[in-house]
Amino acid sequence: MELTHIEHLGIAVKSLDEAIPYYEGILGLKCYAIEEVADQKVRTAFFKIGQTKLELLESTSPEGTIAQFIEKRGEGIHHIAFATTSVKEALADAEAKGVRLIDKAPRKGAEGLNIAFLHPKSTMGVLTELCEKGDK
């Protein structure tokens, strides 16, 4: 598996409207994009700090994974995302090494990325996302 950098940290929030002012007003970051990913039942807001991004995640449905996460654990860090040159190859490598996969194949995520998740039961309790630039 060839990881190139931390792509982003995903942070579950109840409300983007309530969370964005903290990141902008207190931390001095600038929200550069808000996007809905309908099939994942989520709205996202992105901030950049250095080469890394923060992705705020707000559920658009009570049945969405972010709503369920907040119900069980409260707001906070949801996942870490690593950039890779090939999500498909990284998934195959992880599976060959006995890692439990959430996604068997890459799918489309926010910002046009191809993404896939590794199950936290195989990753020391940390939900891990693999990302690559789209159109691959």
C-alpha positions in Angstrom: 0.0 0.0 0.0 1.5 3.3 -1.0 0.1 6.2 1.1 1.3 9.7 0.1 -0.1 12.0 2.8 -3.0 12.6 5.2 -5.8 13.7 2.9 -8.1 14.9 5.6 -9.6 14.3 9.1 -13.3 13.7 9.1 -15.2 15.4 12.0 -18.8 14.5 12.7 -21.0 17.5 13.7 -24.7 17.9 14.4 -24.9 21.1 12.4 -22.5 22.7 9.8 -24.2 26.1 10.5 -23.2 25.8 14.2 -19.7 24.3 13.6 -18.4 26.5 10.8 -18.4 29.7 12.9 -16.0 27.9 15.4 -13.5 26.9 12.7 -13.7 30.3 11.0 -14.2 32.7 13.9 -12.1 31.0 16.7 -9.5 29.0 14.7 -9.2 31.5 11.8 -9.7 28.9 9.1 -11.7 29.5 6.0 -14.4 27.2 4.7 -13.7 26.8 1.0 -16.4 24.3 0.0 -19.7 22.9 1.2 -21.0 19.9 -0.7 -23.8 17.3 -0.3 -23.0 13.7 -1.0 -26.6 12.4 -1.4 -25.8 8.7 -1.5 -23.9 8.9 1.7 -26.6 11.1 3.4 -24.1 13.7 4.4 -23.3 17.4 3.9 -19.6 18.3 4.1 -17.7 21.5 4.8 -13.9 21.7 4.0 -11.1 23.7 5.5 -7.5 23.6 4.6 -4.6 23.9 7.1 -1.2 23.4 5.6 -1.4 20.5 3.3 -4.2 18.8 5.2 -7.9 19.3 5.1 -10.6 19.1 7.8 -13.9 17.7 6.6 -16.9 18.5 8.8 -19.7 15.9 8.3 -23.4 16.7 8.9 -25.9 14.0 8.4 -28.8 14.7 6.1 -30.9 11.8 7.5 -31.5 10.2 10.9 -30.5 6.9 9.3 -27.2 8.2 7.9 -23.9 6.8 9.3 -22.9 10.2 10.7 -26.2 10.5 12.6 -25.7 7.0 14.0 -22.1 7.9 14.9 -23.2 11.0 16.8 -26.0 9.1 18.5 -23.5 6.5 19.8 -20.4 8.6 20.4 -21.3 12.3 20.1 -19.7 14.8 17.9 -16.0 14.5 17.2 -13.3 12.9 15.0 -15.0 10.3 12.8 -12.2 9.1 10.5 -8.7 9.7 9.1 -8.3 9.7 5.4 -5.0 8.9 3.6 -4.2 9.7 0.0 -3.0 6.9 -2.1 -2.0 6.5 -5.7 -4.6 3.7 -6.2 -7.5 2.9 -3.9 -8.2 -0.3 -5.7 -4.7 -1.6 -5.2 -4.6 -0.4 -1.6 -7.9 -2.3 -0.9 -6.5 -5.4 -2.4 -3.3 -5.1 -0.4 -5.2 -4.5 2.9 -7.5 -7.4 2.2 -4.6 -9.7 1.4 -3.1 -8.7 4.8 -6.3 -9.7 6.6 -7.8 -6.2 7.0 -11.7 -6.2 7.1 -13.0 -3.9 4.4 -16.1 -1.8 4.5 -15.9 -1.1 0.8 -14.8 -3.9 -1.6 -14.3 -1.4 -4.4 -13.8 2.4 -4.7 -16.8 4.7 -4.8 -17.3 8.4 -5.4 -16.9 10.7 -2.4 -16.8 14.5 -1.8 -14.6 16.7 -3.9 -14.7 14.1 -6.7 -12.4 11.7 -4.9 -12.5 7.9 -5.3 -12.8 6.6 -1.7 -13.1 3.4 0.3 -13.1 2.6 4.0 -11.3 0.0 6.1 -13.2 -1.3 9.1 -12.2 0.1 12.5 -12.2 -3.4 14.0 -9.1 -4.1 11.8 -7.5 -0.7 12.2 -6.9 -0.3 15.9 -10.4 1.3 16.3 -9.8 4.1 13.8 -12.2 4.3 10.8 -9.7 4.6 7.9 -10.5 6.1 4.5 -8.4 5.7 1.4 -8.7 8.4 -1.2 -7.4 9.1 -4.7 -8.1 11.8 -7.2 -11.1 11.0 -9.3 -11.2 9.8 -13.0 -9.1 6.7 -12.4 
